């Protein structure tokens, strides 16, 4: 399995941008001149969008990892067949 090639700076950028955007929406909702029901709807919609993005990213990553494992197994089986039917003295 491959190890992660992301740097500490990349992780910092990802999490800090997430935190800033999350806080920005929270402040925007708090300062918005609207009824609490409208603010709650926008807040709930934002949280649903964020959680959906995380879910899609996880599903895509899991599918890629699954395909990587399948490819390794198929490559090993192919190599085993090649070794079985070829003469190593050639």
Secondary structure, DSSP 8 states (H G I E B T S, - for coil): -------HHHHHHHHHHHHHHHHHHHHHHHHS-S-HHHHHHHHHHHHHHHHHHHHHHHHHHHHHHHHHHHHHHHHHHHHHHHHHHS-TT-
